Amino acid sequence: MAVPKRKISKARRDTRRNNVWKLSMPGMVKCPKCGAFTLPHRMCKACGTYKGREVMKVAE
């Protein structure tokens, strides 16, 4: 069986792994009412609507 000859240090191990787990920017969608960019399947923070109906009153 293949067995490592030396212990891999935490710094070397983490340097190797540091680019693998980075997440890209989530997909942003435009709000159909006000046009502000929001995350999909979430209420718009600018106008307070979700799926065409007002969910929350937003102070202007």
PDBQT receptor file of N, H, CA, C and O in Angstrom, charges set to zero:
ATOM      1  N   MET A   1       0.825  -1.199   0.000  1.00  0.00    +0.000 N 
ATOM      2  CA  MET A   1       0.000   0.000   0.000  1.00  0.00    +0.000 C 
ATOM      3  C   MET A   1       0.860   1.249   0.000  1.00  0.00    +0.000 C 
ATOM      4  O   MET A   1       1.976   1.244   0.520  1.00  0.00    +0.000 OA
ATOM      5  N   ALA A   2       0.348   2.304  -0.575  1.00  0.00    +0.000 N 
ATOM      6  H   ALA A   2      -0.558   2.308  -0.998  1.00  0.00    +0.000 HD
ATOM      7  CA  ALA A   2       1.068   3.572  -0.594  1.00  0.00    +0.000 C 
ATOM      8  C   ALA A   2       0.887   4.276   0.748  1.00  0.00    +0.000 C 
ATOM      9  O   ALA A   2      -0.232   4.564   1.174  1.00  0.00    +0.000 OA
ATOM     10  N   VAL A   3       2.007   4.544   1.396  1.00  0.00    +0.000 N 
ATOM     11  H   VAL A   3       2.916   4.310   1.051  1.00  0.00    +0.000 HD
ATOM     12  CA  VAL A   3       1.984   5.206   2.699  1.00  0.00    +0.000 C 
ATOM     13  C   VAL A   3       2.885   6.427   2.619  1.00  0.00    +0.000 C 
ATOM     14  O   VAL A   3       4.001   6.321   2.111  1.00  0.00    +0.000 OA
ATOM     15  N   PRO A   4       2.434   7.602   3.109  1.00  0.00    +0.000 N 
ATOM     16  CA  PRO A   4       3.282   8.789   3.059  1.00  0.00    +0.000 C 
ATOM     17  C   PRO A   4       4.527   8.628   3.929  1.00  0.00    +0.000 C 
ATOM     18  O   PRO A   4       4.461   8.088   5.033  1.00  0.00    +0.000 OA
ATOM     19  N   LYS A   5       5.678   9.113   3.407  1.00  0.00    +0.000 N 
ATOM     20  H   LYS A   5       5.732   9.553   2.511  1.00  0.00    +0.000 HD
ATOM     21  CA  LYS A   5       6.931   9.005   4.159  1.00  0.00    +0.000 C 
ATOM     22  C   LYS A   5       7.005  10.043   5.273  1.00  0.00    +0.000 C 
ATOM     23  O   LYS A   5       7.545   9.766   6.344  1.00  0.00    +0.000 OA
ATOM     24  N   ARG A   6       6.462  11.242   5.027  1.00  0.00    +0.000 N 
ATOM     25  H   ARG A   6       6.023  11.467   4.157  1.00  0.00    +0.000 HD
ATOM     26  CA  ARG A   6       6.554  12.330   5.998  1.00  0.00    +0.000 C 
ATOM     27  C   ARG A   6       5.170  12.906   6.277  1.00  0.00    +0.000 C 
ATOM     28  O   ARG A   6       4.259  12.820   5.454  1.00  0.00    +0.000 OA
ATOM     29  N   LYS A   7       5.045  13.494   7.462  1.00  0.00    +0.000 N 
ATOM     30  H   LYS A   7       5.786  13.564   8.130  1.00  0.00    +0.000 HD
ATOM     31  CA  LYS A   7       3.800  14.171   7.813  1.00  0.00    +0.000 C 
ATOM     32  C   LYS A   7       3.687  15.457   7.000  1.00  0.00    +0.000 C 
ATOM     33  O   LYS A   7       4.657  16.203   6.863  1.00  0.00    +0.000 OA
ATOM     34  N   ILE A   8       2.504  15.706   6.466  1.00  0.00    +0.000 N 
ATOM     35  H   ILE A   8       1.716  15.100   6.578  1.00  0.00    +0.000 HD
ATOM     36  CA  ILE A   8       2.253  16.958   5.747  1.00  0.00    +0.000 C 
ATOM     37  C   ILE A   8       1.849  17.996   6.781  1.00  0.00    +0.000 C 
ATOM     38  O   ILE A   8       0.912  17.777   7.549  1.00  0.00    +0.000 OA
ATOM     39  N   SER A   9       2.552  19.130   6.806  1.00  0.00    +0.000 N 
ATOM     40  H   SER A   9       3.313  19.308   6.182  1.00  0.00    +0.000 HD
ATOM     41  CA  SER A   9       2.247  20.154   7.801  1.00  0.00    +0.000 C 
ATOM     42  C   SER A   9       0.881  20.780   7.517  1.00  0.00    +0.000 C 
ATOM     43  O   SER A   9       0.367  20.705   6.401  1.00  0.00    +0.000 OA
ATOM     44  N   LYS A  10       0.307  21.396   8.546  1.00  0.00    +0.000 N 
ATOM     45  H   LYS A  10       0.724  21.457   9.453  1.00  0.00    +0.000 HD
ATOM     46  CA  LYS A  10      -1.007  22.030   8.400  1.00  0.00    +0.000 C 
ATOM     47  C   LYS A  10      -0.954  23.182   7.407  1.00  0.00    +0.000 C 
ATOM     48  O   LYS A  10      -1.909  23.414   6.666  1.00  0.00    +0.000 OA
ATOM     49  N   ALA A  11       0.162  23.900   7.394  1.00  0.00    +0.000 N 
ATOM     50  H   ALA A  11       0.938  23.711   7.996  1.00  0.00    +0.000 HD
ATOM     51  CA  ALA A  11       0.294  25.029   6.466  1.00  0.00    +0.000 C 
ATOM     52  C   ALA A  11       0.311  24.551   5.016  1.00  0.00    +0.000 C 
ATOM     53  O   ALA A  11      -0.342  25.140   4.154  1.00  0.00    +0.000 OA
ATOM     54  N   ARG A  12       1.055  23.491   4.754  1.00  0.00    +0.000 N 
ATOM     55  H   ARG A  12       1.585  23.012   5.453  1.00  0.00    +0.000 HD
ATOM     56  CA  ARG A  12       1.121  22.955   3.382  1.00  0.00    +0.000 C 
ATOM     57  C   ARG A  12      -0.228  22.373   2.962  1.00  0.00    +0.000 C 
ATOM     58  O   ARG A  12      -0.673  22.566   1.831  1.00  0.00    +0.000 OA
ATOM     59  N   ARG A  13      -0.869  21.663   3.881  1.00  0.00    +0.000 N 
ATOM     60  H   ARG A  13      -0.507  21.507   4.800  1.00  0.00    +0.000 HD
ATOM     61  CA  ARG A  13      -2.176  21.085   3.587  1.00  0.00    +0.000 C 
ATOM     62  C   ARG A  13      -3.210  22.178   3.303  1.00  0.00    +0.000 C 
ATOM     63  O   ARG A  13      -3.978  22.074   2.347  1.00  0.00    +0.000 OA
ATOM     64  N   ASP A  14      -3.228  23.227   4.136  1.00  0.00    +0.000 N 
ATOM     65  H   ASP A  14      -2.604  23.312   4.912  1.00  0.00    +0.000 HD
ATOM     66  CA  ASP A  14      -4.207  24.291   3.956  1.00  0.00    +0.000 C 
ATOM     67  C   ASP A  14      -3.910  25.136   2.722  1.00  0.00    +0.000 C 
ATOM     68  O   ASP A  14      -4.834  25.650   2.092  1.00  0.00    +0.000 OA
ATOM     69  N   THR A  15      -2.641  25.285   2.369  1.00  0.00    +0.000 N 
ATOM     70  H   THR A  15      -1.890  24.867   2.881  1.00  0.00    +0.000 HD
ATOM     71  CA  THR A  15      -2.286  26.012   1.146  1.00  0.00    +0.000 C 
ATOM     72  C   THR A  15      -2.802  25.269  -0.072  1.00  0.00    +0.000 C 
ATOM     73  O   THR A  15      -3.263  25.890  -1.030  1.00  0.00    +0.000 OA
ATOM     74  N   ARG A  16      -2.730  23.975  -0.045  1.00  0.00    +0.000 N 
ATOM     75  H   ARG A  16      -2.356  23.471   0.733  1.00  0.00    +0.000 HD
ATOM     76  CA  ARG A  16      -3.231  23.186  -1.158  1.00  0.00    +0.000 C 
ATOM     77  C   ARG A  16      -4.748  23.284  -1.281  1.00  0.00    +0.000 C 
ATOM     78  O   ARG A  16      -5.285  23.302  -2.388  1.00  0.00    +0.000 OA
ATOM     79  N   ARG A  17      -5.428  23.345  -0.161  1.00  0.00    +0.000 N 
ATOM     80  H   ARG A  17      -4.992  23.330   0.738  1.00  0.00    +0.000 HD
ATOM     81  CA  ARG A  17      -6.892  23.333  -0.169  1.00  0.00    +0.000 C 
ATOM     82  C   ARG A  17      -7.528  24.713  -0.279  1.00  0.00    +0.000 C 
ATOM     83  O   ARG A  17      -8.745  24.797  -0.444  1.00  0.00    +0.000 OA
ATOM     84  N   ASN A  18      -6.772  25.783  -0.195  1.00  0.00    +0.000 N 
ATOM     85  H   ASN A  18      -5.783  25.715  -0.061  1.00  0.00    +0.000 HD
ATOM     86  CA  ASN A  18      -7.380  27.101  -0.013  1.00  0.00    +0.000 C 
ATOM     87  C   ASN A  18      -8.208  27.581  -1.194  1.00  0.00    +0.000 C 
ATOM     88  O   ASN A  18      -9.118  28.385  -0.992  1.00  0.00    +0.000 OA
ATOM     89  N   ASN A  19      -7.946  27.136  -2.407  1.00  0.00    +0.000 N 
ATOM     90  H   ASN A  19      -7.207  26.483  -2.571  1.00  0.00    +0.000 HD
ATOM     91  CA  ASN A  19      -8.714  27.611  -3.550  1.00  0.00    +0.000 C 
ATOM     92  C   ASN A  19      -9.865  26.699  -3.917  1.00  0.00    +0.000 C 
ATOM     93  O   ASN A  19     -10.674  27.055  -4.774  1.00  0.00    +0.000 OA
ATOM     94  N   VAL A  20      -9.964  25.547  -3.302  1.00  0.00    +0.000 N 
ATOM     95  H   VAL A  20      -9.307  25.258  -2.606  1.00  0.00    +0.000 HD
ATOM     96  CA  VAL A  20     -10.973  24.566  -3.695  1.00  0.00    +0.000 C 
ATOM     97  C   VAL A  20     -12.348  24.959  -3.175  1.00  0.00    +0.000 C 
ATOM     98  O   VAL A  20     -13.345  24.761  -3.870  1.00  0.00    +0.000 OA
ATOM     99  N   TRP A  21     -12.421  25.506  -1.980  1.00  0.00    +0.000 N 
ATOM    100  H   TRP A  21     -11.611  25.667  -1.416  1.00  0.00    +0.000 HD
ATOM    101  CA  TRP A  21     -13.708  25.697  -1.313  1.00  0.00    +0.000 C 
ATOM    102  C   TRP A  21     -14.283  27.088  -1.469  1.00  0.00    +0.000 C 
ATOM    103  O   TRP A  21     -15.314  27.387  -0.868  1.00  0.00    +0.000 OA
ATOM    104  N   LYS A  22     -13.656  27.948  -2.251  1.00  0.00    +0.000 N 
ATOM    105  H   LYS A  22     -12.818  27.704  -2.740  1.00  0.00    +0.000 HD
ATOM    106  CA  LYS A  22     -14.189  29.303  -2.401  1.00  0.00    +0.000 C 
ATOM    107  C   LYS A  22     -15.463  29.267  -3.225  1.00  0.00    +0.000 C 
ATOM    108  O   LYS A  22     -15.522  28.611  -4.265  1.00  0.00    +0.000 OA
ATOM    109  N   LEU A  23     -16.463  29.960  -2.765  1.00  0.00    +0.000 N 
ATOM    110  H   LEU A  23     -16.415  30.493  -1.920  1.00  0.00    +0.000 HD
ATOM    111  CA  LEU A  23     -17.735  30.016  -3.465  1.00  0.00    +0.000 C 
ATOM    112  C   LEU A  23     -17.761  31.231  -4.389  1.00  0.00    +0.000 C 
ATOM    113  O   LEU A  23     -17.210  32.282  -4.062  1.00  0.00    +0.000 OA
ATOM    114  N   SER A  24     -18.395  31.080  -5.529  1.00  0.00    +0.000 N 
ATOM    115  H   SER A  24     -18.842  30.226  -5.795  1.00  0.00    +0.000 HD
ATOM    116  CA  SER A  24     -18.548  32.219  -6.416  1.00  0.00    +0.000 C 
ATOM    117  C   SER A  24     -19.736  33.053  -5.953  1.00  0.00    +0.000 C 
ATOM    118  O   SER A  24     -20.509  32.629  -5.094  1.00  0.00    +0.000 OA
ATOM    119  N   MET A  25     -19.870  34.230  -6.524  1.00  0.00    +0.000 N 
ATOM    120  H   MET A  25     -19.242  34.574  -7.222  1.00  0.00    +0.000 HD
ATOM    121  CA  MET A  25     -20.963  35.111  -6.154  1.00  0.00    +0.000 C 
ATOM    122  C   MET A  25     -22.297  34.459  -6.533  1.00  0.00    +0.000 C 
ATOM    123  O   MET A  25     -22.425  33.928  -7.636  1.00  0.00    +0.000 OA
ATOM    124  N   PRO A  26     -23.294  34.490  -5.635  1.00  0.00    +0.000 N 
ATOM    125  CA  PRO A  26     -24.569  33.870  -5.967  1.00  0.00    +0.000 C 
ATOM    126  C   PRO A  26     -25.262  34.607  -7.108  1.00  0.00    +0.000 C 
ATOM    127  O   PRO A  26     -25.024  35.794  -7.330  1.00  0.00    +0.000 OA
ATOM    128  N   GLY A  27     -26.111  33.896  -7.819  1.00  0.00    +0.000 N 
ATOM    129  H   GLY A  27     -26.303  32.931  -7.639  1.00  0.00    +0.000 HD
ATOM    130  CA  GLY A  27     -26.820  34.502  -8.934  1.00  0.00    +0.000 C 
ATOM    131  C   GLY A  27     -27.790  35.554  -8.442  1.00  0.00    +0.000 C 
ATOM    132  O   GLY A  27     -28.623  35.287  -7.576  1.00  0.00    +0.000 OA
ATOM    133  N   MET A  28     -27.682  36.751  -8.997  1.00  0.00    +0.000 N 
ATOM    134  H   MET A  28     -27.006  36.968  -9.701  1.00  0.00    +0.000 HD
ATOM    135  CA  MET A  28     -28.562  37.837  -8.608  1.00  0.00    +0.000 C 
ATOM    136  C   MET A  28     -29.617  38.016  -9.688  1.00  0.00    +0.000 C 
ATOM    137  O   MET A  28     -29.328  37.879 -10.877  1.00  0.00    +0.000 OA
ATOM    138  N   VAL A  29     -30.846  38.325  -9.269  1.00  0.00    +0.000 N 
ATOM    139  H   VAL A  29     -31.080  38.436  -8.303  1.00  0.00    +0.000 HD
ATOM    140  CA  VAL A  29     -31.940  38.555 -10.206  1.00  0.00    +0.000 C 
ATOM    141  C   VAL A  29     -32.520  39.941  -9.947  1.00  0.00    +0.000 C 
ATOM    142  O   VAL A  29     -32.424  40.475  -8.843  1.00  0.00    +0.000 OA
ATOM    143  N   LYS A  30     -33.123  40.511 -10.989  1.00  0.00    +0.000 N 
ATOM    144  H   LYS A  30     -33.201  40.077 -11.887  1.00  0.00    +0.000 HD
ATOM    145  CA  LYS A  30     -33.746  41.829 -10.846  1.00  0.00    +0.000 C 
ATOM    146  C   LYS A  30     -35.149  41.673 -10.296  1.00  0.00    +0.000 C 
ATOM    147  O   LYS A  30     -35.875  40.757 -10.684  1.00  0.00    +0.000 OA
ATOM    148  N   CYS A  31     -35.531  42.554  -9.402  1.00  0.00    +0.000 N 
ATOM    149  H   CYS A  31     -34.941  43.298  -9.087  1.00  0.00    +0.000 HD
ATOM    150  CA  CYS A  31     -36.891  42.586  -8.876  1.00  0.00    +0.000 C 
ATOM    151  C   CYS A  31     -37.816  43.077  -9.991  1.00  0.00    +0.000 C 
ATOM    152  O   CYS A  31     -37.531  44.096 -10.621  1.00  0.00    +0.000 OA
ATOM    153  N   PRO A  32     -38.922  42.366 -10.244  1.00  0.00    +0.000 N 
ATOM    154  CA  PRO A  32     -39.806  42.797 -11.324  1.00  0.00    +0.000 C 
ATOM    155  C   PRO A  32     -40.510  44.121 -11.048  1.00  0.00    +0.000 C 
ATOM    156  O   PRO A  32     -40.935  44.800 -11.983  1.00  0.00    +0.000 OA
ATOM    157  N   LYS A  33     -40.640  44.498  -9.777  1.00  0.00    +0.000 N 
ATOM    158  H   LYS A  33     -40.295  43.947  -9.017  1.00  0.00    +0.000 HD
ATOM    159  CA  LYS A  33     -41.352  45.737  -9.446  1.00  0.00    +0.000 C 
ATOM    160  C   LYS A  33     -40.435  46.958  -9.479  1.00  0.00    +0.000 C 
ATOM    161  O   LYS A  33     -40.744  47.949 -10.141  1.00  0.00    +0.000 OA
ATOM    162  N   CYS A  34     -39.306  46.889  -8.767  1.00  0.00    +0.000 N 
ATOM    163  H   CYS A  34     -39.055  46.084  -8.230  1.00  0.00    +0.000 HD
ATOM    164  CA  CYS A  34     -38.453  48.077  -8.653  1.00  0.00    +0.000 C 
ATOM    165  C   CYS A  34     -37.153  47.967  -9.444  1.00  0.00    +0.000 C 
ATOM    166  O   CYS A  34     -36.508  48.985  -9.693  1.00  0.00    +0.000 OA
ATOM    167  N   GLY A  35     -36.749  46.757  -9.849  1.00  0.00    +0.000 N 
ATOM    168  H   GLY A  35     -37.273  45.930  -9.647  1.00  0.00    +0.000 HD
ATOM    169  CA  GLY A  35     -35.536  46.598 -10.640  1.00  0.00    +0.000 C 
ATOM    170  C   GLY A  35     -34.259  46.452  -9.836  1.00  0.00    +0.000 C 
ATOM    171  O   GLY A  35     -33.171  46.395 -10.409  1.00  0.00    +0.000 OA
ATOM    172  N   ALA A  36     -34.375  46.390  -8.506  1.00  0.00    +0.000 N 
ATOM    173  H   ALA A  36     -35.259  46.437  -8.041  1.00  0.00    +0.000 HD
ATOM    174  CA  ALA A  36     -33.187  46.228  -7.671  1.00  0.00    +0.000 C 
ATOM    175  C   ALA A  36     -32.720  44.774  -7.735  1.00  0.00    +0.000 C 
ATOM    176  O   ALA A  36     -33.531  43.866  -7.913  1.00  0.00    +0.000 OA
ATOM    177  N   PHE A  37     -31.422  44.557  -7.589  1.00  0.00    +0.000 N 
ATOM    178  H   PHE A  37     -30.763  45.295  -7.444  1.00  0.00    +0.000 HD
ATOM    179  CA  PHE A  37     -30.870  43.204  -7.605  1.00  0.00    +0.000 C 
ATOM    180  C   PHE A  37     -31.065  42.555  -6.239  1.00  0.00    +0.000 C 
ATOM    181  O   PHE A  37     -30.747  43.148  -5.208  1.00  0.00    +0.000 OA
ATOM    182  N   THR A  38     -31.594  41.327  -6.243  1.00  0.00    +0.000 N 
ATOM    183  H   THR A  38     -31.852  40.845  -7.081  1.00  0.00    +0.000 HD
ATOM    184  CA  THR A  38     -31.813  40.570  -5.015  1.00  0.00    +0.000 C 
ATOM    185  C   THR A  38     -31.407  39.118  -5.246  1.00  0.00    +0.000 C 
ATOM    186  O   THR A  38     -31.175  38.706  -6.382  1.00  0.00    +0.000 OA
ATOM    187  N   LEU A  39     -31.325  38.355  -4.177  1.00  0.00    +0.000 N 
ATOM    188  H   LEU A  39     -31.514  38.689  -3.253  1.00  0.00    +0.000 HD
ATOM    189  CA  LEU A  39     -31.080  36.924  -4.288  1.00  0.00    +0.000 C 
ATOM    190  C   LEU A  39     -32.372  36.244  -4.727  1.00  0.00    +0.000 C 
ATOM    191  O   LEU A  39     -33.455  36.697  -4.355  1.00  0.00    +0.000 OA
ATOM    192  N   PRO A  40     -32.286  35.169  -5.509  1.00  0.00    +0.000 N 
ATOM    193  CA  PRO A  40     -33.510  34.504  -5.958  1.00  0.00    +0.000 C 
ATOM    194  C   PRO A  40     -34.259  33.852  -4.791  1.00  0.00    +0.000 C 
ATOM    195  O   PRO A  40     -33.645  33.418  -3.817  1.00  0.00    +0.000 OA
ATOM    196  N   HIS A  41     -35.577  33.787  -4.899  1.00  0.00    +0.000 N 
ATOM    197  H   HIS A  41     -36.075  34.139  -5.691  1.00  0.00    +0.000 HD
ATOM    198  CA  HIS A  41     -36.469  33.176  -3.908  1.00  0.00    +0.000 C 
ATOM    199  C   HIS A  41     -36.411  33.891  -2.566  1.00  0.00    +0.000 C 
ATOM    200  O   HIS A  41     -36.571  33.266  -1.517  1.00  0.00    +0.000 OA
ATOM    201  N   ARG A  42     -36.181  35.200  -2.598  1.00  0.00    +0.000 N 
ATOM    202  H   ARG A  42     -36.051  35.708  -3.450  1.00  0.00    +0.000 HD
ATOM    203  CA  ARG A  42     -36.178  35.990  -1.373  1.00  0.00    +0.000 C 
ATOM    204  C   ARG A  42     -36.898  37.302  -1.608  1.00  0.00    +0.000 C 
ATOM    205  O   ARG A  42     -37.020  37.769  -2.741  1.00  0.00    +0.000 OA
ATOM    206  N   MET A  43     -37.366  37.884  -0.532  1.00  0.00    +0.000 N 
ATOM    207  H   MET A  43     -37.267  37.505   0.388  1.00  0.00    +0.000 HD
ATOM    208  CA  MET A  43     -38.067  39.155  -0.618  1.00  0.00    +0.000 C 
ATOM    209  C   MET A  43     -37.102  40.261  -1.051  1.00  0.00    +0.000 C 
ATOM    210  O   MET A  43     -35.928  40.256  -0.681  1.00  0.00    +0.000 OA
ATOM    211  N   CYS A  44     -37.615  41.201  -1.836  1.00  0.00    +0.000 N 
ATOM    212  H   CYS A  44     -38.569  41.204  -2.136  1.00  0.00    +0.000 HD
ATOM    213  CA  CYS A  44     -36.805  42.349  -2.244  1.00  0.00    +0.000 C 
ATOM    214  C   CYS A  44     -36.699  43.310  -1.065  1.00  0.00    +0.000 C 
ATOM    215  O   CYS A  44     -37.718  43.724  -0.514  1.00  0.00    +0.000 OA
ATOM    216  N   LYS A  45     -35.484  43.667  -0.673  1.00  0.00    +0.000 N 
ATOM    217  H   LYS A  45     -34.655  43.330  -1.120  1.00  0.00    +0.000 HD
ATOM    218  CA  LYS A  45     -35.296  44.560   0.461  1.00  0.00    +0.000 C 
ATOM    219  C   LYS A  45     -35.609  46.005   0.112  1.00  0.00    +0.000 C 
ATOM    220  O   LYS A  45     -35.877  46.818   0.997  1.00  0.00    +0.000 OA
ATOM    221  N   ALA A  46     -35.575  46.327  -1.178  1.00  0.00    +0.000 N 
ATOM    222  H   ALA A  46     -35.356  45.667  -1.897  1.00  0.00    +0.000 HD
ATOM    223  CA  ALA A  46     -35.827  47.713  -1.589  1.00  0.00    +0.000 C 
ATOM    224  C   ALA A  46     -37.314  48.059  -1.555  1.00  0.00    +0.000 C 
ATOM    225  O   ALA A  46     -37.689  49.130  -1.078  1.00  0.00    +0.000 OA
ATOM    226  N   CYS A  47     -38.168  47.155  -2.060  1.00  0.00    +0.000 N 
ATOM    227  H   CYS A  47     -37.863  46.285  -2.448  1.00  0.00    +0.000 HD
ATOM    228  CA  CYS A  47     -39.598  47.475  -2.125  1.00  0.00    +0.000 C 
ATOM    229  C   CYS A  47     -40.459  46.574  -1.258  1.00  0.00    +0.000 C 
ATOM    230  O   CYS A  47     -41.640  46.873  -1.078  1.00  0.00    +0.000 OA
ATOM    231  N   GLY A  48     -39.930  45.487  -0.712  1.00  0.00    +0.000 N 
ATOM    232  H   GLY A  48     -38.971  45.245  -0.858  1.00  0.00    +0.000 HD
ATOM    233  CA  GLY A  48     -40.676  44.629   0.205  1.00  0.00    +0.000 C 
ATOM    234  C   GLY A  48     -41.653  43.685  -0.462  1.00  0.00    +0.000 C 
ATOM    235  O   GLY A  48     -42.607  43.247   0.180  1.00  0.00    +0.000 OA
ATOM    236  N   THR A  49     -41.447  43.352  -1.744  1.00  0.00    +0.000 N 
ATOM    237  H   THR A  49     -40.672  43.708  -2.266  1.00  0.00    +0.000 HD
ATOM    238  CA  THR A  49     -42.368  42.453  -2.434  1.00  0.00    +0.000 C 
ATOM    239  C   THR A  49     -41.717  41.098  -2.682  1.00  0.00    +0.000 C 
ATOM    240  O   THR A  49     -40.494  40.979  -2.752  1.00  0.00    +0.000 OA
ATOM    241  N   TYR A  50     -42.564  40.082  -2.811  1.00  0.00    +0.000 N 
ATOM    242  H   TYR A  50     -43.558  40.179  -2.754  1.00  0.00    +0.000 HD
ATOM    243  CA  TYR A  50     -42.116  38.745  -3.182  1.00  0.00    +0.000 C 
ATOM    244  C   TYR A  50     -43.210  38.111  -4.016  1.00  0.00    +0.000 C 
ATOM    245  O   TYR A  50     -44.366  38.070  -3.596  1.00  0.00    +0.000 OA
ATOM    246  N   LYS A  51     -42.857  37.615  -5.198  1.00  0.00    +0.000 N 
ATOM    247  H   LYS A  51     -41.918  37.648  -5.539  1.00  0.00    +0.000 HD
ATOM    248  CA  LYS A  51     -43.792  36.994  -6.135  1.00  0.00    +0.000 C 
ATOM    249  C   LYS A  51     -44.983  37.897  -6.444  1.00  0.00    +0.000 C 
ATOM    250  O   LYS A  51     -46.116  37.427  -6.546  1.00  0.00    +0.000 OA
ATOM    251  N   GLY A  52     -44.725  39.181  -6.590  1.00  0.00    +0.000 N 
ATOM    252  H   GLY A  52     -43.804  39.563  -6.508  1.00  0.00    +0.000 HD
ATOM    253  CA  GLY A  52     -45.756  40.113  -7.013  1.00  0.00    +0.000 C 
ATOM    254  C   GLY A  52     -46.654  40.647  -5.913  1.00  0.00    +0.000 C 
ATOM    255  O   GLY A  52     -47.504  41.494  -6.190  1.00  0.00    +0.000 OA
ATOM    256  N   ARG A  53     -46.505  40.190  -4.677  1.00  0.00    +0.000 N 
ATOM    257  H   ARG A  53     -45.815  39.502  -4.452  1.00  0.00    +0.000 HD
ATOM    258  CA  ARG A  53     -47.345  40.725  -3.601  1.00  0.00    +0.000 C 
ATOM    259  C   ARG A  53     -46.465  41.358  -2.525  1.00  0.00    +0.000 C 
ATOM    260  O   ARG A  53     -45.315  40.964  -2.332  1.00  0.00    +0.000 OA
ATOM    261  N   GLU A  54     -47.025  42.339  -1.835  1.00  0.00    +0.000 N 
ATOM    262  H   GLU A  54     -47.959  42.659  -1.992  1.00  0.00    +0.000 HD
ATOM    263  CA  GLU A  54     -46.273  43.055  -0.816  1.00  0.00    +0.000 C 
ATOM    264  C   GLU A  54     -46.212  42.200   0.443  1.00  0.00    +0.000 C 
ATOM    265  O   GLU A  54     -47.243  41.818   0.998  1.00  0.00    +0.000 OA
ATOM    266  N   VAL A  55     -45.019  41.911   0.878  1.00  0.00    +0.000 N 
ATOM    267  H   VAL A  55     -44.182  42.221   0.427  1.00  0.00    +0.000 HD
ATOM    268  CA  VAL A  55     -44.804  41.056   2.044  1.00  0.00    +0.000 C 
ATOM    269  C   VAL A  55     -44.522  41.894   3.282  1.00  0.00    +0.000 C 
ATOM    270  O   VAL A  55     -44.922  41.538   4.390  1.00  0.00    +0.000 OA
ATOM    271  N   MET A  56     -43.825  43.019   3.082  1.00  0.00    +0.000 N 
ATOM    272  H   MET A  56     -43.499  43.308   2.181  1.00  0.00    +0.000 HD
ATOM    273  CA  MET A  56     -43.395  43.841   4.198  1.00  0.00    +0.000 C 
ATOM    274  C   MET A  56     -43.476  45.304   3.815  1.00  0.00    +0.000 C 
ATOM    275  O   MET A  56     -43.165  45.680   2.685  1.00  0.00    +0.000 OA
ATOM    276  N   LYS A  57     -43.890  46.115   4.750  1.00  0.00    +0.000 N 
ATOM    277  H   LYS A  57     -44.143  45.810   5.668  1.00  0.00    +0.000 HD
ATOM    278  CA  LYS A  57     -43.923  47.560   4.514  1.00  0.00    +0.000 C 
ATOM    279  C   LYS A  57     -42.503  48.094   4.651  1.00  0.00    +0.000 C 
ATOM    280  O   LYS A  57     -41.807  47.800   5.624  1.00  0.00    +0.000 OA
ATOM    281  N   VAL A  58     -42.077  48.890   3.653  1.00  0.00    +0.000 N 
ATOM    282  H   VAL A  58     -42.642  49.128   2.863  1.00  0.00    +0.000 HD
ATOM    283  CA  VAL A  58     -40.725  49.453   3.676  1.00  0.00    +0.000 C 
ATOM    284  C   VAL A  58     -40.852  50.960   3.863  1.00  0.00    +0.000 C 
ATOM    285  O   VAL A  58     -41.549  51.631   3.101  1.00  0.00    +0.000 OA
ATOM    286  N   ALA A  59     -40.177  51.487   4.879  1.00  0.00    +0.000 N 
ATOM    287  H   ALA A  59     -39.611  50.942   5.498  1.00  0.00    +0.000 HD
ATOM    288  CA  ALA A  59     -40.200  52.931   5.118  1.00  0.00    +0.000 C 
ATOM    289  C   ALA A  59     -39.397  53.624   4.032  1.00  0.00    +0.000 C 
ATOM    290  O   ALA A  59     -38.256  53.252   3.757  1.00  0.00    +0.000 OA
ATOM    291  N   GLU A  60     -39.987  54.617   3.428  1.00  0.00    +0.000 N 
ATOM    292  H   GLU A  60     -40.914  54.919   3.651  1.00  0.00    +0.000 HD
ATOM    293  CA  GLU A  60     -39.291  55.328   2.342  1.00  0.00    +0.000 C 
ATOM    294  C   GLU A  60     -38.711  56.633   2.794  1.00  0.00    +0.000 C 
ATOM    295  O   GLU A  60     -38.097  57.344   1.998  1.00  0.00    +0.000 OA
TER     296      GLU A  60
